[in-house]
Amino acid sequence: MKSWKPRLKARQYVETLAATGHYHFDSVEAQSALGVSVAAAKLALNRLAKQKLIASPARGFYVVVPPEYRGLGSLPADQFIPALMKRRGLPYYAGLLSAAQYHGAAHQRPQQFQVFLDRQRRPLVCGMVRVAFMVRKHLRDVPVQSFNTPRGTVLVSTPEATALDLVGYQHRAGGLDQVATVLCELAERINSERLAAAAAAAPIAWAQRLGYLLEHVGASEKAVALGAYVRTHAHESTALVPGEPHEHTPRHDDWKLYINSVVEAEL
C-alpha cells in the first residue's frame, strides 16, 4: 500500500525555490511540482502574483520576488533577463546606457534596461521594470563581458563595443549630447586597440562618428587605432547625425565626416 503524500502548495513551492537560490521557473515546472492540472497551476500562480510573491515578465516565465523588491513588483531586469534569454535560446547582451552603467559611465539612471538581440522582440514590462529590445547585426561578433548580479551573471557589451553602439543607436541613448556626455566617462575604460578590433562588428560610419566624438570630448588618445582603421576601411564621407541635412556643413577630413550638429557634452 502506497503511503499518502501531501500535495505541495504553490507558496511552499516558491519558498523552497528561493531557499535553494532559484528565482526563475516556468509554468510547466510549477505544474509538475504541484501535481495539478494546467488550469489549477495557473490559478495558483495568479494568486501568488496578486500577493506580489512572484511576477511574470514573459508568457509562461516567472520570477520569485524577494521582499526587498516587492515595491518594484519584479526582480530587476539584469537578474532575470539572462535566465529568460537562456530559456528562449536567444543570444543577447545588455548595451547602450545599461552597459554604460556597468562600466561606471552612467550619467543618469536609464529608464529602461536595454538589451540587444539578433531578432525583433516586443518591449517587456513587469511591475515597474521595463526592458527595451533592439536588433544588432553581427550580434555574436560583438565583444561582451560577464558581470555578477545577486542572482547570477549578466552579459554586457565591453566599453569599446558600448561606445560604438552608443554612436550607432544615438537616438536610443538620448541623443548625441547625451552620448558625448557618457563617452566623457566611458573613455577611461576604453582601450585603443580593442576599440579598433570591436569596430569590425559595426558599420564603418559608427567608427567615423565615434572617432570624432572621442576627440571632441578630449579623449583623442583612445581613437588612435580607430583612426588607422577608418583610413583603411572608410571609402565615403558620412554625416555625424544620420538622416539630418549635411549640405554646406564643415567636413572633418581625418574622419571623413560632415559635422552637421553642434555637440555639447555635460562635463
C-alpha positions as CSV (number, residue, x, y, z in Angstrom):
1,M,0.0,0.0,0.0
2,K,1.4,3.4,-1.0
3,S,1.8,6.0,1.7
4,W,-0.2,9.2,1.2
5,K,2.0,12.2,0.3
6,P,0.6,15.7,0.9
7,R,0.4,17.9,-2.2
8,L,2.9,20.7,-2.3
9,K,1.3,24.1,-2.1
10,A,2.2,26.9,-4.5
11,R,3.6,29.1,-1.8
12,Q,5.7,26.3,-0.4
13,Y,7.0,25.7,-3.9
14,V,8.3,29.2,-4.5
15,E,9.6,29.5,-0.9
16,T,11.6,26.3,-1.5
17,L,12.9,27.7,-4.8
18,A,14.1,30.9,-3.1
19,A,15.6,29.0,-0.2
20,T,17.8,27.0,-2.6
21,G,18.8,30.0,-4.6
22,H,16.5,29.5,-7.5
23,Y,14.5,32.6,-8.5
24,H,13.2,31.6,-12.0
25,F,10.8,28.9,-13.1
26,D,8.3,28.3,-15.8
27,S,4.7,27.2,-15.8
28,V,5.5,23.6,-16.8
29,E,7.9,23.2,-13.9
30,A,5.4,24.7,-11.5
31,Q,2.6,22.4,-12.7
32,S,4.8,19.3,-12.4
33,A,6.0,20.3,-8.9
34,L,2.4,21.0,-7.7
35,G,1.0,17.9,-9.3
36,V,-2.1,19.7,-10.5
37,S,-3.8,20.5,-13.8
38,V,-2.6,23.3,-16.1
39,A,-5.6,25.4,-15.1
40,A,-5.1,24.8,-11.4
41,A,-1.4,25.7,-11.6
42,K,-2.2,28.9,-13.5
43,L,-4.8,29.8,-10.9
44,A,-2.4,29.2,-8.0
45,L,0.3,31.2,-9.7
46,N,-2.1,34.1,-10.3
47,R,-2.9,34.2,-6.6
48,L,0.8,34.4,-5.7
49,A,1.3,37.2,-8.3
50,K,-1.5,39.2,-6.8
51,Q,0.3,38.8,-3.4
52,K,3.5,40.1,-5.2
53,L,5.3,37.0,-4.2
54,I,6.1,36.2,-7.8
55,A,5.9,38.1,-11.1
56,S,5.7,37.0,-14.8
57,P,7.9,39.1,-17.1
58,A,7.1,36.9,-20.1
59,R,4.4,34.3,-21.0
60,G,5.0,31.1,-19.0
61,F,8.1,32.5,-17.3
62,Y,8.1,33.5,-13.6
63,V,10.4,35.1,-11.1
64,V,10.3,34.8,-7.3
65,V,10.2,38.4,-5.9
66,P,12.2,38.7,-2.6
67,P,10.9,41.2,0.0
68,E,13.4,43.9,-1.0
69,Y,11.9,44.0,-4.5
70,R,8.2,43.9,-3.7
71,G,7.9,47.6,-4.2
72,L,9.4,47.2,-7.7
73,G,6.9,44.4,-8.4
74,S,9.7,42.2,-10.0
75,L,13.3,41.3,-9.9
76,P,15.5,43.9,-11.5
77,A,15.9,43.2,-15.2
78,D,19.5,42.2,-15.0
79,Q,18.5,39.5,-12.5
80,F,16.1,37.7,-14.8
81,I,17.0,38.6,-18.4
82,P,19.9,36.1,-18.6
83,A,17.6,33.3,-17.4
84,L,14.8,34.3,-19.8
85,M,17.1,34.5,-22.8
86,K,18.6,31.1,-21.9
87,R,15.2,29.5,-21.7
88,R,14.2,31.1,-25.1
89,G,17.5,30.1,-26.7
90,L,18.3,33.7,-27.6
91,P,21.8,35.2,-27.7
92,Y,21.8,38.6,-26.1
93,Y,23.8,41.3,-24.3
94,A,22.9,44.4,-22.3
95,G,24.0,47.5,-24.1
96,L,23.8,51.3,-24.5
97,L,23.1,53.2,-21.3
98,S,22.5,50.0,-19.3
99,A,26.0,48.8,-20.3
100,A,27.5,52.2,-19.5
101,Q,26.2,51.8,-16.0
102,Y,28.2,48.6,-15.5
103,H,31.3,50.4,-16.7
104,G,30.7,53.3,-14.3
105,A,29.7,55.8,-17.0
106,A,26.0,56.3,-16.5
107,H,25.4,60.0,-16.3
108,Q,21.8,59.2,-15.2
109,R,20.0,56.0,-14.5
110,P,18.3,54.7,-17.7
111,Q,14.5,54.4,-17.6
112,Q,14.7,51.1,-19.4
113,F,17.1,48.1,-19.3
114,Q,18.4,48.0,-22.9
115,V,19.1,44.6,-24.4
116,F,20.4,43.7,-27.9
117,L,19.1,40.6,-29.7
118,D,19.6,39.2,-33.2
119,R,15.8,39.4,-33.9
120,Q,12.8,41.6,-33.1
121,R,11.1,41.3,-29.8
122,R,8.4,43.4,-28.2
123,P,9.3,45.5,-25.2
124,L,8.8,43.9,-21.8
125,V,7.1,45.4,-18.8
126,C,6.9,43.7,-15.4
127,G,5.8,45.8,-12.4
128,M,8.0,48.9,-12.6
129,V,10.7,47.2,-14.6
130,R,10.9,48.0,-18.3
131,V,13.1,46.2,-20.9
132,A,13.7,47.6,-24.4
133,F,15.0,45.1,-27.0
134,M,16.9,46.2,-30.1
135,V,18.3,44.3,-33.0
136,R,22.0,44.2,-33.6
137,K,23.5,42.8,-36.7
138,H,26.6,40.5,-36.2
139,L,25.5,40.2,-32.5
140,R,27.6,37.1,-31.9
141,D,30.7,39.1,-33.0
142,V,30.2,41.9,-30.5
143,P,32.7,41.6,-27.6
144,V,31.0,41.2,-24.3
145,Q,32.0,40.6,-20.7
146,S,30.2,39.0,-17.7
147,F,29.2,40.9,-14.6
148,N,27.9,39.4,-11.3
149,T,24.4,40.1,-10.1
150,P,22.7,38.9,-6.9
151,R,21.0,36.2,-9.0
152,G,23.9,35.1,-11.3
153,T,25.6,36.8,-14.1
154,V,24.7,39.1,-17.0
155,L,26.4,39.6,-20.3
156,V,27.3,43.2,-21.1
157,S,29.0,44.8,-24.1
158,T,32.6,45.8,-23.4
159,P,33.4,49.5,-23.0
160,E,34.6,49.6,-26.6
161,A,31.5,47.9,-28.0
162,T,29.3,50.0,-25.8
163,A,30.9,53.2,-27.2
164,L,30.3,52.0,-30.8
165,D,26.6,51.1,-30.0
166,L,26.0,54.4,-28.3
167,V,27.0,56.2,-31.5
168,G,25.2,53.7,-33.8
169,Y,22.0,53.9,-31.7
170,Q,22.3,57.6,-30.6
171,H,18.5,58.1,-30.9
172,R,18.0,55.3,-28.3
173,A,20.6,56.8,-26.0
174,G,19.1,60.2,-25.5
175,G,20.7,61.9,-28.5
176,L,24.2,63.0,-29.4
177,D,24.8,65.3,-26.5
178,Q,23.9,62.5,-24.1
179,V,26.2,60.1,-26.0
180,A,29.1,62.6,-25.7
181,T,28.4,63.0,-22.0
182,V,28.6,59.3,-21.4
183,L,31.7,59.0,-23.6
184,C,33.5,61.5,-21.3
185,E,33.4,58.9,-18.5
186,L,33.4,55.7,-20.6
187,A,36.6,56.8,-22.3
188,E,38.6,56.0,-19.2
189,R,37.8,52.3,-19.7
190,I,38.4,52.2,-23.5
191,N,41.5,50.5,-24.9
192,S,42.5,52.0,-28.2
193,E,43.5,48.6,-29.9
194,R,40.4,46.8,-28.6
195,L,38.2,49.6,-29.9
196,A,39.6,49.2,-33.4
197,A,39.0,45.4,-33.2
198,A,35.4,45.9,-32.0
199,A,34.8,48.2,-34.9
200,A,34.9,45.2,-37.3
201,A,31.5,44.1,-36.0
202,A,29.9,47.5,-36.6
203,P,29.2,49.7,-39.7
204,I,32.2,51.8,-40.7
205,A,30.1,55.0,-40.2
206,W,29.9,54.3,-36.5
207,A,33.7,54.2,-36.2
208,Q,33.9,57.5,-38.1
209,R,31.4,59.2,-35.8
210,L,32.9,57.7,-32.6
211,G,36.4,58.8,-33.5
212,Y,35.3,62.4,-34.0
213,L,33.4,62.3,-30.7
214,L,36.2,60.9,-28.7
215,E,38.4,63.7,-30.0
216,H,35.7,66.2,-29.2
217,V,35.5,65.1,-25.6
218,G,39.2,65.2,-25.1
219,A,40.0,61.5,-25.4
220,S,41.9,61.6,-28.7
221,E,44.4,59.1,-27.5
222,K,41.7,56.5,-27.3
223,A,40.9,57.0,-31.0
224,V,44.4,56.4,-32.4
225,A,44.0,52.8,-33.6
226,L,40.4,53.6,-34.7
227,G,41.8,56.4,-36.9
228,A,44.0,53.9,-38.7
229,Y,41.0,51.5,-39.1
230,V,38.9,54.3,-40.6
231,R,41.7,55.3,-43.0
232,T,41.8,51.8,-44.3
233,H,38.1,51.0,-44.4
234,A,36.2,54.2,-44.9
235,H,35.7,54.9,-48.6
236,E,32.9,57.5,-48.3
237,S,32.1,60.5,-46.1
238,T,29.2,60.3,-43.8
239,A,27.2,62.7,-41.6
240,L,27.7,63.0,-37.8
241,V,23.9,62.8,-37.3
242,P,22.4,60.4,-39.9
243,G,19.2,61.4,-41.6
244,E,19.8,65.1,-41.0
245,P,20.9,67.6,-43.8
246,H,24.6,68.0,-44.1
247,E,25.0,70.1,-47.3
248,H,27.2,73.1,-46.7
249,T,28.4,71.8,-43.3
250,P,32.0,71.5,-42.3
251,R,33.8,68.3,-43.2
252,H,36.4,66.7,-40.9
253,D,38.9,65.2,-43.3
254,D,40.5,62.7,-40.9
255,W,37.2,61.0,-40.0
256,K,35.6,61.7,-43.4
257,L,32.7,63.2,-41.5
258,Y,30.3,66.0,-42.2
259,I,29.8,67.9,-38.9
260,N,26.1,68.6,-39.2
261,S,25.4,69.1,-35.5
262,V,26.9,71.1,-32.6
263,V,27.7,68.6,-29.8
264,E,27.6,69.8,-26.2
265,A,28.6,67.3,-23.5
266,E,27.7,67.8,-19.9
267,L,31.1,67.7,-18.2
